[in-house]
């Protein structure tokens, strides 16, 4: 799916993914119901493997221990 996002975005296009932390999903029991939980480093590696550059992650200011946004850019 990330490769398809990379394919359809124009050069310079950005993909931003918002997600809950792995620890939070596990504490809520959501991984037992089909949710796949990722560490931020894993999300970054997946974006890089799909061809995105300038990959970076930030926590959400209001819940920094729970939620993150990872961004990748399609190279020009």
DSSP file (Angstrom, degrees, kcal/mol; ACC not computed):
  #  RESIDUE AA STRUCTURE BP1 BP2  ACC     N-H-->O    O-->H-N    N-H-->O    O-->H-N    TCO  KAPPA ALPHA  PHI   PSI    X-CA   Y-CA   Z-CA
    1    1 A X     >        0   0    0      0, 0.0     4,-2.1     0, 0.0     5,-0.1   0.000 360.0 360.0 360.0 -39.7    0.0    0.0    0.0
    2    2 A X  H  >  +     0   0    0      1,-0.2     4,-2.4     2,-0.2     5,-0.2   0.877 360.0  54.3 -66.4 -35.7    2.8    2.4    0.8
    3    3 A X  H  > S+     0   0    0      2,-0.2     4,-2.2     1,-0.2    -1,-0.2   0.888 107.9  50.2 -63.4 -37.9    4.4    1.6   -2.6
    4    4 A X  H  > S+     0   0    0      2,-0.2     4,-2.1     1,-0.2    -2,-0.2   0.892 108.8  51.4 -68.0 -39.2    1.1    2.5   -4.3
    5    5 A X  H  X S+     0   0    0     -4,-2.1     4,-1.4     1,-0.2    -2,-0.2   0.923 110.8  49.3 -60.3 -43.6    1.0    5.8   -2.4
    6    6 A X  H  < S+     0   0    0     -4,-2.4    -2,-0.2     1,-0.2    -1,-0.2   0.899 110.1  52.0 -61.5 -41.2    4.5    6.6   -3.5
    7    7 A X  H  < S+     0   0    0     -4,-2.2    -1,-0.2     1,-0.2    -2,-0.2   0.891 112.5  42.7 -64.5 -41.6    3.5    5.7   -7.1
    8    8 A X  H  < S+     0   0    0     -4,-2.1     2,-0.2    -5,-0.1    -1,-0.2   0.670  95.3  90.4 -86.2 -16.2    0.5    8.0   -7.3
    9    9 A X  S  < S-     0   0    0     -4,-1.4     3,-0.1    -5,-0.2     2,-0.1  -0.568  79.0-119.7 -79.4 143.6    2.1   11.1   -5.5
   10   10 A X    >   -     0   0    0     -2,-0.2     3,-2.8     1,-0.2    64,-0.3  -0.369  47.0 -76.3 -71.9 157.8    3.8   13.7   -7.6
   11   11 A X  T 3  S+     0   0    0      1,-0.3    65,-0.2    65,-0.1    64,-0.2  -0.356 127.4  25.8 -53.7 133.7    7.5   14.4   -7.0
   12   12 A X  T 3  S+     0   0    0     62,-2.9    -1,-0.3     1,-0.3    63,-0.1   0.298  93.3 138.9  88.7  -8.6    7.7   16.5   -3.9
   13   13 A X    <   -     0   0    0     -3,-2.8    61,-2.7    62,-0.1     2,-0.4  -0.337  42.9-139.8 -68.6 151.4    4.4   15.0   -2.7
   14   14 A X  E     -A   73   0A   0     59,-0.2     2,-0.5    -3,-0.1    59,-0.2  -0.883  11.5-159.3-117.6 144.3    4.0   14.1    1.0
   15   15 A X  E     -A   72   0A   0     57,-2.5    57,-2.1    -2,-0.4     2,-0.5  -0.991  11.7-169.9-117.6 126.9    2.4   11.2    2.8
   16   16 A X  E     -A   71   0A   0     -2,-0.5     2,-0.5    55,-0.2    55,-0.2  -0.977   1.0-167.4-119.6 127.1    1.6   11.7    6.4
   17   17 A X  E     -A   70   0A   0     53,-2.7    53,-2.4    -2,-0.5     2,-0.4  -0.961   3.2-161.5-116.3 123.7    0.5    8.8    8.6
   18   18 A X  E     +A   69   0A   0     -2,-0.5     2,-0.3    51,-0.2    51,-0.2  -0.883  24.8 155.4-102.7 135.7   -1.1    9.3   12.0
   19   19 A X  E     -A   68   0A   0     49,-2.5    49,-2.9    -2,-0.4     2,-0.2  -0.992  41.2-105.6-157.2 159.2   -1.1    6.3   14.3
   20   20 A X  E     -A   67   0A   0     -2,-0.3    18,-0.4    47,-0.2    47,-0.3  -0.574  48.2 -96.5 -85.7 152.2   -1.2    5.3   18.0
   21   21 A X     >  -     0   0    0     45,-3.9     4,-2.4    -2,-0.2     5,-0.2  -0.261  26.9-119.1 -66.5 154.9    1.9    3.9   19.7
   22   22 A X  H  > S+     0   0    0     16,-0.5     4,-2.4     1,-0.2     5,-0.2   0.917 115.0  51.9 -60.0 -44.6    2.5    0.2   19.9
   23   23 A X  H  > S+     0   0    0      1,-0.2     4,-2.5     2,-0.2    -1,-0.2   0.903 109.6  49.5 -61.1 -41.6    2.4    0.4   23.7
   24   24 A X  H  > S+     0   0    0      2,-0.2     4,-2.0    41,-0.2     6,-0.2   0.936 111.1  48.3 -63.8 -47.0   -0.9    2.2   23.7
   25   25 A X  H  <>S+     0   0    0     -4,-2.4     5,-1.9     1,-0.2     6,-0.7   0.892 113.1  48.5 -61.6 -39.3   -2.5   -0.3   21.3
   26   26 A X  H ><5S+     0   0    0     -4,-2.4     3,-1.0    -5,-0.2    -1,-0.2   0.911 109.7  51.6 -67.7 -41.3   -1.3   -3.2   23.4
   27   27 A X  H 3<5S+     0   0    0     -4,-2.5    -2,-0.2     1,-0.3    -1,-0.2   0.860 109.8  50.4 -62.0 -35.1   -2.5   -1.6   26.6
   28   28 A X  T 3<5S-     0   0    0     -4,-2.0    -1,-0.3    -5,-0.2    -2,-0.2   0.554 112.2-122.0 -80.0  -7.7   -6.0   -1.1   25.1
   29   29 A X  T X 5S+     0   0    0     -3,-1.0     3,-1.0    -4,-0.5    -3,-0.2   0.601  72.9 130.5  78.8  11.3   -6.0   -4.8   24.0
   30   30 A X  G > X +     0   0    0     -5,-1.9     3,-1.6     1,-0.3     5,-1.6   0.766  59.6  66.5 -72.6 -24.8   -6.5   -3.8   20.3
   31   31 A X  G > 5S+     0   0    0     -6,-0.7     3,-0.8     1,-0.3    -1,-0.3   0.732  93.9  61.6 -68.7 -18.3   -3.7   -6.0   19.0
   32   32 A X  G < 5S+     0   0    0     -3,-1.0    -1,-0.3     1,-0.2    -2,-0.2   0.580 101.2  54.8 -78.6  -9.5   -5.9   -8.9   20.1
   33   33 A X  G < 5S-     0   0    0     -3,-1.6    -1,-0.2    -4,-0.2    -2,-0.2   0.004 131.3 -79.3-116.4  27.1   -8.6   -7.8   17.6
   34   34 A X  T < 5S+     0   0    0     -3,-0.8     2,-0.3     1,-0.3    -3,-0.2   0.387  84.2 135.9  98.1  -4.6   -6.6   -7.6   14.4
   35   35 A X      < -     0   0    0     -5,-1.6     2,-0.6   -10,-0.1    -1,-0.3  -0.616  45.6-144.4 -77.2 134.5   -4.7   -4.3   14.8
   36   36 A X        -     0   0    0     -2,-0.3     2,-0.4     2,-0.0    -5,-0.0  -0.892  15.5-152.5 -98.0 124.6   -1.1   -4.4   13.9
   37   37 A X        -     0   0    0     -2,-0.6     2,-0.4   -15,-0.1   -16,-0.1  -0.794  11.5-168.8-101.9 139.4    1.0   -2.2   16.1
   38   38 A X        -     0   0    0    -18,-0.4   -16,-0.5    -2,-0.4     2,-0.2  -0.948  20.6-127.8-126.7 145.6    4.3   -0.6   15.0
   39   39 A X     >  -     0   0    0     -2,-0.4     4,-1.8   -18,-0.1     3,-0.4  -0.516  37.7-108.5 -77.0 158.6    7.1    1.2   16.7
   40   40 A X  H  > S+     0   0    0      1,-0.2     4,-2.4     2,-0.2     5,-0.2   0.885 119.9  55.4 -59.7 -38.8    8.0    4.6   15.1
   41   41 A X  H  > S+     0   0    0      1,-0.2     4,-2.2     2,-0.2    -1,-0.2   0.848 105.6  52.5 -62.6 -34.0   11.2    3.2   13.7
   42   42 A X  H  > S+     0   0    0     -3,-0.4     4,-2.2     2,-0.2    -1,-0.2   0.904 108.9  48.9 -68.4 -41.3    9.3    0.4   12.0
   43   43 A X  H  X S+     0   0    0     -4,-1.8     4,-2.1     2,-0.2    -2,-0.2   0.921 111.6  50.0 -63.7 -43.6    7.0    2.9   10.3
   44   44 A X  H  X S+     0   0    0     -4,-2.4     4,-2.4     1,-0.2    -2,-0.2   0.916 110.3  50.1 -60.3 -43.6    9.9    5.0    9.2
   45   45 A X  H  X S+     0   0    0     -4,-2.2     4,-2.5     1,-0.2    -1,-0.2   0.879 108.7  52.4 -63.8 -38.6   11.6    1.9    7.7
   46   46 A X  H  X S+     0   0    0     -4,-2.2     4,-1.3     2,-0.2    -1,-0.2   0.903 110.3  48.0 -64.1 -41.6    8.5    0.9    5.8
   47   47 A X  H  <>S+     0   0    0     -4,-2.1     5,-2.3     2,-0.2     4,-0.3   0.925 112.6  48.2 -65.1 -44.0    8.3    4.4    4.3
   48   48 A X  H ><5S+     0   0    0     -4,-2.4     3,-1.5     1,-0.2    -2,-0.2   0.907 109.1  53.4 -62.5 -41.6   11.9    4.4    3.3
   49   49 A X  H 3<5S+     0   0    0     -4,-2.5    -1,-0.2     1,-0.3    -2,-0.2   0.795 105.1  55.6 -64.1 -27.6   11.6    0.9    1.8
   50   50 A X  T 3<5S-     0   0    0     -4,-1.3    -1,-0.3    -3,-0.3    -2,-0.2   0.492 128.4 -97.8 -83.2  -3.7    8.7    2.2   -0.3
   51   51 A X  T < 5S+     0   0    0     -3,-1.5    24,-0.6    -4,-0.3    -3,-0.2   0.471  74.5 143.2 104.7   2.8   10.9    4.9   -1.7
   52   52 A X  E   < -B   74   0A   0     -5,-2.3    -1,-0.3    -6,-0.2     2,-0.2  -0.478  30.6-159.6 -76.4 148.7   10.0    7.9    0.4
   53   53 A X  E     +B   73   0A   0     20,-3.3    20,-2.8     1,-0.2     3,-0.1  -0.663  65.4  36.1-117.7 175.4   12.8   10.3    1.4
   54   54 A X  E    S-     0   0A   0     -2,-0.2     2,-0.3     1,-0.2    -1,-0.2   0.878  77.5-176.8  47.4  45.8   13.1   12.9    4.2
   55   55 A X  E     +     0   0A   0     -3,-0.2     2,-0.3    17,-0.1    17,-0.2  -0.580   8.0 163.8 -77.8 130.4   11.2   10.6    6.5
   56   56 A X  E     -B   71   0A   0     15,-2.1    15,-2.9    -2,-0.3     2,-0.4  -0.985  24.7-147.2-146.8 156.0   10.6   12.0   10.0
   57   57 A X  E     -B   70   0A   0     -2,-0.3     2,-0.3    13,-0.2    13,-0.2  -0.970  12.6-178.7-127.5 140.2    8.3   11.4   13.0
   58   58 A X  E     -B   69   0A   0     11,-2.6    11,-2.7    -2,-0.4     2,-0.2  -0.976  24.7-124.7-131.7 148.3    6.8   13.7   15.5
   59   59 A X  E     -B   68   0A   0     -2,-0.3     2,-0.5     9,-0.2     9,-0.3  -0.597  35.0-103.1 -85.3 156.3    4.6   13.1   18.5
   60   60 A X    >   -     0   0    0      7,-2.3     3,-1.1     3,-0.4     7,-0.2  -0.679  29.3-134.5 -76.3 128.4    1.3   14.8   18.8
   61   61 A X  T 3  S+     0   0    0     -2,-0.5     3,-0.5     1,-0.3    -1,-0.1   0.790 100.5  51.3 -57.0 -32.9    1.7   17.5   21.2
   62   62 A X  T 3  S+     0   0    0      1,-0.2    -1,-0.3     2,-0.1    -2,-0.0   0.726 128.7  17.9 -81.7 -20.0   -1.5   16.8   23.2
   63   63 A X  S X> S+     0   0    0     -3,-1.1     4,-2.3     4,-0.1     3,-1.9  -0.422  70.5 164.2-144.3  64.4   -0.7   13.1   23.7
   64   64 A X  T 34 S+     0   0    0     -3,-0.5    -3,-0.1     1,-0.3    -4,-0.1   0.744  76.7  51.8 -63.3 -24.2    3.0   12.6   23.0
   65   65 A X  T 34 S+     0   0    0      1,-0.1    -1,-0.3    -6,-0.1   -41,-0.2   0.582 119.4  34.4 -85.5  -8.1    3.2    9.2   24.7
   66   66 A X  T <4 S+     0   0    0     -3,-1.9   -45,-3.9     1,-0.2     2,-0.4   0.779 111.1  41.7-115.0 -37.8    0.3    7.8   22.6
   67   67 A X  E  <  -A   20   0A   0     -4,-2.3    -7,-2.3   -47,-0.3     2,-0.3  -0.911  52.9-179.7-130.0 146.9    0.1    9.2   19.1
   68   68 A X  E     -AB  19  59A   0    -49,-2.9   -49,-2.5    -2,-0.4     2,-0.4  -0.913  17.6-147.8-136.6 159.0    2.6   10.0   16.3
   69   69 A X  E     -AB  18  58A   0    -11,-2.7   -11,-2.6    -2,-0.3     2,-0.4  -0.999  14.3-166.9-127.2 127.8    2.7   11.3   12.8
   70   70 A X  E     -AB  17  57A   0    -53,-2.4   -53,-2.7    -2,-0.4     2,-0.4  -0.962   7.1-164.9-116.3 133.6    5.3   10.1   10.3
   71   71 A X  E     -AB  16  56A   0    -15,-2.9   -15,-2.1    -2,-0.4     2,-0.3  -0.922   8.5-178.6-121.3 141.1    5.9   12.0    7.1
   72   72 A X  E     -A   15   0A   0    -57,-2.1   -57,-2.5    -2,-0.4     2,-0.4  -0.980  14.2-144.9-135.8 151.2    7.7   10.9    3.9
   73   73 A X  E     -AB  14  53A   0    -20,-2.8   -20,-3.3    -2,-0.3     2,-0.5  -0.929  17.9-124.2-119.2 137.7    8.4   12.9    0.7
   74   74 A X  E     - B   0  52A   0    -61,-2.7   -62,-2.9    -2,-0.4   -22,-0.1  -0.697  41.9-113.6 -75.4 122.9    8.5   11.5   -2.9
   75   75 A X              0   0    0    -24,-0.6   -62,-0.1    -2,-0.5    -1,-0.1  -0.222 360.0 360.0 -59.3 147.7   11.9   12.6   -4.2
   76   76 A X              0   0    0    -65,-0.2    -1,-0.2   -64,-0.1   -65,-0.1   0.458 360.0 360.0 -75.1 360.0   11.9   15.1   -7.0
